[in-house]
Amino acid sequence: MSEKHLRKGSKFPQKENGQLRLYSTKYCPYAQRVRIVLALKDIPYETVNLHCFDKPEWMYDLNPAGLVPIFDTGTELLTESLKICNYLEKAFPKPSLPLNERDATLLAEFDALLALFYKVANNPDLGDFLQLLKHVEKYEGELSKRGKYFGGDEPRMIDFMIWPWAERAAMFDKLFPEHLPAPDALHNLRAWCARMRQHPTLLQLRTNVESQIEIYDLVRAGKHKEIDFDI
């Protein structure tokens, strides 16, 4: 199926019963979480990409909130990235991507960081950015206790759930070039990022950060419908 992003007025693409389908937006980090897990587990599926600022009318029949990702299991529709990834872990247990209670707590706290991430990305403010860095320092300390990865010696579900935003953090190099952490700061997170970037699946699904920057520039300019997610 074509991965071109469907917009308002597009017809609903019919599917076969029982077929797995992911409704996604190419540059959505939440949808990227699901794509990563699907790739890690080598699960066959099809993608239908949706323009998240010019949504097809039928999208709201799939998810009244109008948000991606949406995952069609063939028997039910699942929304929210963590719920979808947990479903995939249970339905397709190999390779195992465990998420223990400590990891689940860390991910729940990650939402506070994400709120600041989007606040800064959508309306850059130095004070908010410095506050975001304080949240990041917590994950630097947590990683120092865990090893090479948040999962220990090998990446686990927790690493792959955090990665999409770590990959996009390079956006802030352009916004706050004079206020970035010193090269010797956050050394555990920097080493973790370097390892994650070399992971075969993440190399395959890497985000074009320059294109992501262009998208956020248009968002801040209020030109949402001019965004071309097919870039």
Summary of the structure (lengths in Angstrom):
residues: 231
radius of gyration: 18.0
end to end distance: 17.5
largest distance: 53.9
contacts: 648
relative contact order: 0.13
helix: 51%
strand: 8%
